[in-house]
Amino acid sequence: MGAFLPILLPAVAANAGLLAKPSHGLNQDGLYLLDAKRALTLIDGALADWNPCDAMPCRWTGISCDAIPDDLFEVPKLETLHLNSNVLMGPVPESAVKAASLVELRLFANRLNGTLPPDLGKNTPQVCFDVSDNSISGEIPRGICDCGELEELLMLNNALTRRIPQGAWVVP
């Protein structure tokens, strides 16, 4: 048996790769898109750059991940929105902080830039607002002080130039 061990181990190791389930580094959005692609009848080479080994589908043909559309926040009963880690670029839309039903907005780990909307916190029921790990600059709007329901405010790892306005965390 010992004489066969040096021959057997490389054979088992070589076949282990054939039995292993392929692992995808792709986020859930990309997996959904790949499922949709499988359901399509495509000409040869169409959507060939849709690679399941990519981390995100943002550079695939026909896919754009570079901005948050303003009309997204016009959905009347939108309460929770998590768009974290989607390589989104551009500013946080003004409409995001005016959505009447939105209580939780998580936009962390994107490439958002610009300043925060000046009306952040004014007359909105937001309980959670997370824009950590972006490139947002400027001052934190004073309106944050008017958001009585706010329980979680996360703005780490940005280029903000002012401290949280005084009065933002007054406990009634």
C-alpha positions as a printed NumPy array, in Angstrom:
array([[  0.   ,   0.   ,   0.   ],
       [  2.849,   2.407,   0.838],
       [  4.258,   2.033,  -2.689],
       [  1.014,   3.231,  -4.232],
       [  0.632,   6.276,  -1.974],
       [  2.866,   8.637,  -4.055],
       [  0.842,   7.748,  -7.16 ],
       [ -2.567,   7.778,  -5.467],
       [ -2.301,  11.193,  -3.757],
       [ -1.662,  13.219,  -6.949],
       [ -4.525,  11.384,  -8.675],
       [ -6.93 ,  12.156,  -5.822],
       [ -5.778,  15.781,  -5.709],
       [ -6.227,  16.166,  -9.471],
       [ -9.752,  14.738,  -9.353],
       [-10.757,  16.796,  -6.297],
       [-11.002,  19.868,  -8.518],
       [-13.464,  18.067, -10.765],
       [-15.725,  17.217,  -7.844],
       [-15.647,  20.597,  -6.117],
       [-18.562,  22.931,  -6.701],
       [-17.346,  26.117,  -8.422],
       [-17.351,  29.1  ,  -6.114],
       [-18.601,  32.452,  -7.355],
       [-17.28 ,  35.702,  -5.96 ],
       [-20.232,  37.442,  -7.576],
       [-22.693,  39.45 ,  -5.472],
       [-26.391,  38.502,  -5.355],
       [-27.356,  40.996,  -8.085],
       [-24.879,  39.388, -10.457],
       [-26.204,  35.922,  -9.647],
       [-29.74 ,  37.086, -10.479],
       [-28.506,  38.53 , -13.773],
       [-26.737,  35.282, -14.668],
       [-29.977,  33.387, -13.997],
       [-31.807,  35.791, -16.295],
       [-29.12 ,  35.334, -18.977],
       [-29.584,  31.546, -18.859],
       [-33.28 ,  32.018, -19.639],
       [-32.512,  34.051, -22.794],
       [-31.842,  32.795, -26.291],
       [-28.635,  34.587, -27.315],
       [-26.545,  34.683, -30.447],
       [-23.003,  33.375, -30.034],
       [-20.802,  35.766, -28.104],
       [-23.648,  37.933, -26.778],
       [-23.079,  38.938, -23.164],
       [-19.804,  36.991, -23.181],
       [-18.307,  39.425, -20.668],
       [-20.849,  38.398, -18.028],
       [-18.264,  36.582, -15.941],
       [-19.385,  34.713, -12.793],
       [-15.893,  35.209, -11.319],
       [-16.321,  39.01 , -11.183],
       [-17.161,  40.474,  -7.779],
       [-19.976,  42.628,  -9.213],
       [-21.716,  42.914, -12.586],
       [-21.095,  46.658, -12.927],
       [-18.759,  46.383, -15.909],
       [-20.82 ,  43.865, -17.85 ],
       [-22.359,  44.768, -21.193],
       [-25.708,  46.473, -20.644],
       [-25.299,  46.869, -16.885],
       [-24.793,  50.189, -15.114],
       [-24.161,  50.559, -11.406],
       [-22.981,  54.113, -11.337],
       [-25.817,  56.178,  -9.908],
       [-28.906,  56.051,  -7.731],
       [-31.927,  57.117,  -9.788],
       [-33.998,  59.893,  -8.187],
       [-37.3  ,  58.229,  -9.003],
       [-36.361,  55.203,  -6.881],
       [-37.414,  57.168,  -3.803],
       [-40.839,  57.998,  -5.223],
       [-42.114,  54.514,  -4.375],
       [-44.928,  55.42 ,  -1.938],
       [-44.386,  52.684,   0.643],
       [-40.595,  52.338,   0.434],
       [-39.502,  51.815,   4.036],
       [-36.11 ,  50.101,   3.84 ],
       [-33.428,  50.371,   1.185],
       [-30.043,  48.667,   1.33 ],
       [-27.772,  49.537,  -1.606],
       [-24.486,  48.864,   0.121],
       [-21.415,  47.579,  -1.76 ],
       [-22.785,  48.243,  -5.253],
       [-20.087,  50.6  ,  -6.604],
       [-22.663,  53.402,  -6.803],
       [-21.233,  56.801,  -7.717],
       [-22.455,  60.372,  -7.538],
       [-24.153,  62.244,  -4.715],
       [-26.818,  60.986,  -2.337],
       [-29.993,  62.097,  -4.17 ],
       [-32.005,  64.888,  -2.562],
       [-35.077,  62.699,  -3.034],
       [-33.537,  60.055,  -0.724],
       [-33.959,  62.264,   2.316],
       [-37.459,  63.412,   1.367],
       [-39.031,  59.963,   0.918],
       [-42.131,  60.001,   3.117],
       [-42.006,  56.374,   4.302],
       [-38.275,  55.631,   4.262],
       [-37.076,  54.666,   7.745],
       [-33.845,  52.861,   6.873],
       [-31.347,  53.88 ,   4.192],
       [-28.027,  52.039,   3.951],
       [-25.637,  53.233,   1.253],
       [-22.33 ,  52.214,   2.824],
       [-19.284,  50.922,   0.92 ],
       [-20.002,  52.563,  -2.419],
       [-18.269,  55.401,  -4.238],
       [-20.735,  58.139,  -3.407],
       [-19.338,  61.668,  -3.407],
       [-20.456,  65.272,  -3.183],
       [-22.13 ,  66.71 ,  -0.124],
       [-25.002,  65.357,   1.928],
       [-28.426,  66.74 ,   1.015],
       [-29.115,  69.879,   3.098],
       [-32.565,  68.559,   4.1  ],
       [-31.147,  65.398,   5.696],
       [-33.245,  64.742,   8.785],
       [-35.919,  67.37 ,   8.178],
       [-39.482,  66.081,   8.369],
       [-38.574,  62.472,   7.625],
       [-39.21 ,  59.343,   9.656],
       [-35.676,  58.003,   9.117],
       [-34.429,  55.801,  11.929],
       [-31.232,  54.609,  10.239],
       [-28.976,  56.493,   7.816],
       [-25.658,  54.834,   6.855],
       [-23.309,  56.366,   4.272],
       [-20.052,  55.019,   5.749],
       [-17.105,  54.145,   3.513],
       [-17.8  ,  56.556,   0.661],
       [-16.187,  59.818,  -0.491],
       [-18.811,  62.241,   0.8  ],
       [-17.419,  65.668,   1.669],
       [-18.588,  68.937,   3.175],
       [-20.494,  69.606,   6.356],
       [-23.048,  67.485,   8.149],
       [-26.377,  69.287,   7.598],
       [-27.944,  70.962,  10.644],
       [-31.244,  69.317,   9.696],
       [-29.947,  66.143,  11.283],
       [-30.855,  67.802,  14.599],
       [-34.527,  67.826,  13.558],
       [-34.758,  64.081,  13.015],
       [-36.394,  63.003,  16.262],
       [-36.68 ,  59.356,  15.248],
       [-33.024,  58.892,  14.253],
       [-31.417,  56.022,  16.163],
       [-28.485,  55.151,  13.935],
       [-26.318,  57.662,  12.056],
       [-23.227,  56.168,  10.423],
       [-20.906,  58.369,   8.369],
       [-17.462,  56.852,   9.047],
       [-14.66 ,  56.982,   6.486],
       [-15.794,  59.972,   4.457],
       [-14.294,  63.432,   3.98 ],
       [-16.772,  65.341,   6.146],
       [-15.42 ,  68.612,   7.51 ],
       [-17.63 ,  69.319,  10.508],
       [-18.61 ,  67.519,  13.656],
       [-22.137,  66.333,  14.243],
       [-24.152,  69.499,  14.905],
       [-24.758,  70.349,  18.555],
       [-28.183,  69.245,  19.661],
       [-28.383,  66.223,  17.384],
       [-28.372,  63.769,  20.26 ],
       [-30.553,  65.456,  22.844],
       [-32.553,  62.794,  24.675],
       [-36.125,  63.923,  25.432]])
